């Protein structure tokens, strides 16, 4: 059986975001490259997604503190 790789569109679908949104992220090194097309194994994308920082890490507006 042939190994199947995810392109940008398939990786974005797997993560539930748009292809354009995915391109704004620092993706892991591709597992395969054919010409200018990058491909990732599903487990590479899953592991990368599980280990990347969440939204708002390292900045953003401070939360309002409840009045005492």
LUMTI-739490 format. One line per field, with one value per atom (N, C-alpha, C): atom name; residue in three letters; y, z, x. Coordinates in Angstrom, 3 decimals. Layout:
# residues N
atome c(CA/...)
residu c(ala/...)
Y c(Y/...)
Z c(Z/...)
X c(X/...)
This chain:
# residues 68
atome c(N/CA/C/N/CA/C/N/CA/C/N/CA/C/N/CA/C/N/CA/C/N/CA/C/N/CA/C/N/CA/C/N/CA/C/N/CA/C/N/CA/C/N/CA/C/N/CA/C/N/CA/C/N/CA/C/N/CA/C/N/CA/C/N/CA/C/N/CA/C/N/CA/C/N/CA/C/N/CA/C/N/CA/C/N/CA/C/N/CA/C/N/CA/C/N/CA/C/N/CA/C/N/CA/C/N/CA/C/N/CA/C/N/CA/C/N/CA/C/N/CA/C/N/CA/C/N/CA/C/N/CA/C/N/CA/C/N/CA/C/N/CA/C/N/CA/C/N/CA/C/N/CA/C/N/CA/C/N/CA/C/N/CA/C/N/CA/C/N/CA/C/N/CA/C/N/CA/C/N/CA/C/N/CA/C/N/CA/C/N/CA/C/N/CA/C/N/CA/C/N/CA/C/N/CA/C/N/CA/C/N/CA/C/N/CA/C/N/CA/C/N/CA/C/N/CA/C/N/CA/C/N/CA/C/N/CA/C)
residu c(unk/unk/unk/unk/unk/unk/unk/unk/unk/unk/unk/unk/unk/unk/unk/unk/unk/unk/unk/unk/unk/unk/unk/unk/unk/unk/unk/unk/unk/unk/unk/unk/unk/unk/unk/unk/unk/unk/unk/unk/unk/unk/unk/unk/unk/unk/unk/unk/unk/unk/unk/unk/unk/unk/unk/unk/unk/unk/unk/unk/unk/unk/unk/unk/unk/unk/unk/unk/unk/unk/unk/unk/unk/unk/unk/unk/unk/unk/unk/unk/unk/unk/unk/unk/unk/unk/unk/unk/unk/unk/unk/unk/unk/unk/unk/unk/unk/unk/unk/unk/unk/unk/unk/unk/unk/unk/unk/unk/unk/unk/unk/unk/unk/unk/unk/unk/unk/unk/unk/unk/unk/unk/unk/unk/unk/unk/unk/unk/unk/unk/unk/unk/unk/unk/unk/unk/unk/unk/unk/unk/unk/unk/unk/unk/unk/unk/unk/unk/unk/unk/unk/unk/unk/unk/unk/unk/unk/unk/unk/unk/unk/unk/unk/unk/unk/unk/unk/unk/unk/unk/unk/unk/unk/unk/unk/unk/unk/unk/unk/unk/unk/unk/unk/unk/unk/unk/unk/unk/unk/unk/unk/unk/unk/unk/unk/unk/unk/unk/unk/unk/unk/unk/unk/unk)
Y c(-1.183/0.000/1.248/2.225/3.462/4.361/5.101/6.072/7.291/7.766/8.948/10.141/11.245/12.474/13.504/14.439/15.534/16.751/17.374/18.656/19.749/20.992/22.114/22.074/21.844/21.834/20.727/19.533/18.409/18.604/19.175/19.444/20.464/21.506/22.521/21.897/21.055/20.384/19.523/18.826/17.967/18.778/20.016/20.885/21.768/21.763/22.556/24.045/24.385/25.798/25.938/27.174/27.402/27.188/26.941/26.791/28.059/29.217/30.493/30.663/30.234/30.314/29.420/28.266/27.328/27.900/28.617/29.177/30.281/30.835/31.850/31.229/29.911/29.218/28.679/28.482/27.877/26.365/25.815/24.381/23.589/22.310/21.482/21.232/20.768/20.413/19.333/19.424/18.409/17.053/16.006/14.648/14.292/14.988/14.753/16.048/16.205/17.347/16.844/17.256/16.930/18.260/18.657/19.983/21.019/21.865/22.875/22.449/21.257/20.771/20.047/20.480/19.866/18.853/17.815/16.808/16.366/16.134/15.699/14.421/13.560/12.397/12.886/12.251/12.676/12.746/11.782/11.786/12.943/13.425/14.599/15.831/16.015/17.158/17.039/15.849/15.657/15.957/15.470/15.704/17.186/17.826/19.251/20.056/19.730/20.458/20.262/19.067/18.783/19.529/19.846/20.460/21.946/22.536/23.974/24.778/25.990/26.813/27.157/27.344/27.697/29.168/29.566/30.969/31.867/33.006/34.017/33.759/32.739/32.461/33.561/34.099/35.058/36.476/36.826/38.209/38.391/39.449/39.760/40.660/40.978/41.867/41.120/41.736/41.058/40.886/39.821/39.584/40.592/40.946/41.841/41.067/41.747/41.104/41.427/40.440/40.722/41.679/42.587/43.535/42.800/43.143/42.478/43.252)
Z c(0.000/0.000/0.000/-0.797/-0.915/0.304/0.661/1.740/1.213/1.972/1.562/2.407/1.722/2.371/2.285/3.224/3.217/2.583/1.640/1.105/2.038/1.668/2.503/2.717/1.646/1.756/2.697/2.553/3.394/4.845/5.053/6.420/7.093/6.351/6.894/7.255/6.376/6.657/7.908/8.059/9.229/10.524/10.447/11.620/11.797/10.809/10.901/10.672/9.857/9.534/8.019/7.538/6.102/5.651/4.370/3.812/4.009/3.830/4.039/5.475/6.409/7.829/8.159/7.538/7.783/7.294/6.190/5.637/6.505/7.415/8.344/9.533/9.655/10.782/10.381/11.358/11.108/11.098/9.911/9.757/9.986/10.340/10.468/9.093/9.087/7.824/7.149/5.845/5.163/5.181/5.172/5.101/3.674/2.710/1.300/0.529/-0.521/-1.405/-2.843/-3.645/-5.072/-5.801/-6.423/-7.028/-5.919/-6.012/-4.972/-4.015/-4.224/-3.402/-2.172/-1.001/0.259/0.707/1.383/1.895/3.288/4.135/5.505/5.775/6.570/7.043/8.038/8.078/9.031/10.464/10.863/12.233/12.489/11.460/11.607/11.930/11.197/11.427/12.799/13.164/14.460/15.615/15.525/16.584/16.670/15.518/15.481/16.118/15.768/16.298/17.805/18.289/19.726/20.539/19.921/20.649/20.393/19.525/19.266/20.353/20.623/21.658/21.306/22.317/22.108/21.771/21.521/21.197/22.368/22.060/23.079/23.939/23.634/24.431/24.199/25.285/25.178/24.852/25.111/24.832/24.812/24.213/24.150/25.296/25.292/26.292/27.622/28.753/30.044/30.363/31.071/31.473/32.543/32.525/33.559/34.865/35.910/37.221/37.878/38.517/39.189/40.351/40.567/41.683/42.982/43.964/45.270/46.207)
X c(0.843/0.000/0.889/0.508/1.283/1.064/2.095/1.993/1.260/0.278/-0.466/-0.045/0.203/0.613/-0.511/-0.499/-1.460/-0.804/-1.495/-1.058/-1.557/-1.330/-1.759/-3.270/-4.029/-5.486/-5.962/-5.419/-5.827/-5.395/-4.213/-3.747/-4.659/-5.055/-5.950/-7.306/-7.827/-9.099/-8.989/-7.882/-7.674/-7.678/-7.156/-7.076/-8.311/-9.194/-10.410/-10.201/-9.198/-8.955/-8.858/-8.804/-8.688/-7.239/-7.092/-5.743/-4.932/-5.575/-4.890/-4.452/-5.296/-4.944/-3.766/-3.723/-2.628/-1.303/-1.342/-0.101/0.476/-0.328/0.172/0.895/0.851/1.479/2.841/3.695/5.015/4.829/4.711/4.470/5.757/5.609/6.810/7.421/8.643/9.282/8.434/8.231/7.424/8.131/7.320/7.859/8.251/7.667/7.982/7.795/8.585/8.465/8.541/7.559/7.581/7.480/8.554/8.592/8.468/7.442/7.211/6.102/5.562/4.456/4.986/4.505/4.921/3.877/4.330/3.408/3.824/2.818/3.048/2.273/2.855/2.120/1.067/-0.095/-1.124/-0.603/0.219/0.735/1.690/2.390/3.260/2.415/1.324/0.437/-0.226/-0.677/-1.334/-0.384/0.855/1.841/2.197/2.410/2.722/1.595/0.353/-0.796/-0.929/-0.674/-0.789/0.264/1.404/2.511/2.700/1.888/2.065/1.361/1.858/1.237/-0.204/-1.027/-2.426/-2.583/-3.808/-4.100/-3.759/-3.188/-2.932/-1.707/-0.932/0.251/1.278/1.807/2.894/2.475/1.269/0.899/-0.602/-0.995/-2.411/-2.837/-4.081/-4.652/-4.812/-4.412/-4.577/-6.063/-6.380/-7.765/-8.179/-9.445/-9.960/-10.008/-9.600/-9.635/-10.978/-11.590/-12.863/-12.649/-13.617/-13.513/-13.757/-12.961/-13.087/-13.948)
